[in-house]
Structures are given as C-alpha cells and as structure tokens.
Amino acid sequence: MNRNCMYAQKSITRIKILEYGKYKNKNCTKLLIEPITGRRHQIRVHLAYLNHPIIGDMCYGPSEDFNVYRTMLH
C-alpha cells in the first residue's frame, strides 16, 4: 500500500468561476476558491485533477507554463 494513501482524508473545495479571460494570450479563468475541509495545498491538487492547474504552479501545472515569476494563487 502506498504510504501516502494510508493518511488520505476526504477533502472538499468550493469553486466559483468569476470571469474568463486571457493571460499572455492564453485562455485562463479567474476563480474564487474556498477549501471547506483539508488544507490550502488541496486547492492546487483539486484544480490539477480537474485539468485546470494554477498558473505558475511548477509542481502540478504544465512544464510549458505561462512563464510567470510566481504561482498565481492569491
């Protein structure tokens, strides 16, 4: 059994779409995100699972990301 799976807990994140737009000529979406249970890290995990990683997230995002200087989680 994977050691990380032994400690996995159910987590819930509320996501609301605020607007669609572009960042450096690429499609992106501004979201309001609220972790209901769990921790802030789950935001990155849940969005990556939905195939919508956070811009600049070098861990869960695509390697050819938007060439930004930080993760756009604020």
N, C-alpha and C positions, 0 to 999 in steps of 0.2 A: 504494500500500500504506500502511496506517495505520502511522505511526511507532512507536507503542507495540507493535504486533503483531510488529515486527521483533525485539524483545528478549524476547518471551514465552517462558517456560520452563515445563516441566511442574512442577506442584506437587501435593503430596499432604497432606491433612489428615485426621487420625483424630478421629472424633467419637463420643462415648459419651453416651447420654441418662442423666442422673442422676435427674431427677424432673420431673413435670408439675405445674403449679400456676397461680396467678393473681398478677398484679401490677397493682394499682389496678383490680381487677375485670376484667382482660383475661387471656386464656389466654397462658401462656408456658411455656417449658421450660428447665430448668437443664441445662447441658451441660458435659462435660469435653472440652476440645479440645486437640489436640496437633498442631502443624504438623510434619510429618515432613520435608518439603523446603520450601524457599522461606522466606518471612518472615512475621512476625506479621500484617502487613496482609492476607495471604491469608485469614485467618480471617474477616474482615469480607466479603471478596469471595465466598468459598465459601458462607457462610451466606446472603448475599443471593441468590446464584444458586439456592440450594435453597428460596427464598421464605420464609426464616426469619431475617430480619435481626436484628442485636443491638439490644436496647432502648436507645434514646438515640443510635443511630448516625445522625447527621443527613446523612451522605453517601450511605449505602446503604439506610437504613431509610425507612419511610413518613413523609410530612410530618406526618401527624396522630399522631405517635408518642405515647408514654406520658407526655409532659410531665415528663421527668426532668431533673436538673441535670447529668448526665454520661452518657457511654457506659458501659453495664453490661458491660464487658469487664475482668474482674479475677479 
